[in-house]
Amino acid sequence: MTKYGYLGPSGTFTEAALRQITTASDELIPFANVTAALDAVRSGAVEKALVPIENSVEGVVARTLDELAVGEPLVVAAETTLPVSFSLMVLPENVGKPITKIATHPHAEAQCRGYVARELPSAEMIETPSTAAAAAGLKDKNWDAAIAAKYAAEKYGLTVVADNIGENEGAVTRFVVVEKPGALPAPTGNDRTSLAAFIGLDHAGALLEILTEFANRDVNLTFIQSRPTGRELGHYHFIIDAEGHINDPRVHDAVEGVRAICDDIRFLGSYPRVSAPAKNR
């Protein structure tokens, strides 16, 4: 049995993704936000945590990137993906009643904006920490409807009144399993290596130098994102995902080349890569 933390509350897309890769004997514990879930790994309250890192429509999950780059080190041990589909749901007794207030997470609101504008143009949108929180909050009757995963409707006994209301039917979210540093997963031939590279202040051409280290060794980058360090203007680091395992000579040499360029780097793990979105259960 493994104890997992995840971005809660129960009914989130993160829980649905986690259930794809866990067994019935594993313990799944929800946390209020990404920071809390990852801190639970750091403290030993859970062995691993699943958190979202990237969405095909809304882009990166900044808090996840920032948490991996700073604080007590953590590494990514695995990843999974989940197609994201949104539903409009209400309490069973409110089916057919007017909807004047809709609650959801900002990412979901952005992806369902067209539907709301067409079908419920007068409805007020209310922001919640997660789509599941919007669904769970219906029982308090602070809003009339929630936009969330159909999984949340099943969890909280709600009725779906409109399904697949997002503007992007192919939307996918990538999640990562995070744990304390330890033994690396063995290379599989289809791996991803992640790192955070901290550049010097006003280091002209640093990004080009980093890219060149990988390009010269024919290592493909699948993701690169700059983030402020939070210290002062001009201090940045890059989160980088490269194809291959750190034990692959080309990847290892490229990472060492980046280490020579940057003030510091943080190895964030080598792990099996998910090539295609997992199917909904």
C-alpha angles and dihedrals in degrees: 000000000000125000112224131188121204142175103278175195103119111274099045124134085247091062090048090051092047092053088059091065104032135073131235090258094058119098116232118199122187122220129195096240144358093267092055092048093051093043087055088060091048092051094045094244087126131016097223140005133207116215134166116254108170140015123199091225107030098033127219128008097233097197092057092050092048094047092052092050098052140035127034106351121264130176136211111245100177144349138216136182134217131195107237118223124169130213134190110230139180139180109283092244091054099057108131095017122121116276113217101153127042124185127202145129116285092245090055092045090054092052094046098040094109094053093048092048091052102039106025106021094158096050119115115231117224121197120228131181091249140358089251090055088055091052094045091048093061090085089065089056094224087133136020102229142012134213109218144121118303083239088068091053089055091048096051102033096249131151120240110223097176128020133200093015097156121113093228113057092184096055113142132182123208118214130191131212108225128197141156116286114275140121113355120239109255116259113269101185090251104067141139128216120203130194142162114229118199113204127202121259111282092352099172114219094009095135092050090050091051093048091048092056089060097037093052089057095043093244113152119223115217097183138015126171131170119221131181114247091221093234099101142318112298097031111113140158131198127227107212132188117193130185112251140036125289088240090060105101095228093051093044092051092047092052091049089050090053089049089058092052100045134064088237142342131206118210108223100185147278114245144154112290122228105225098190136021115276116243121256114256 
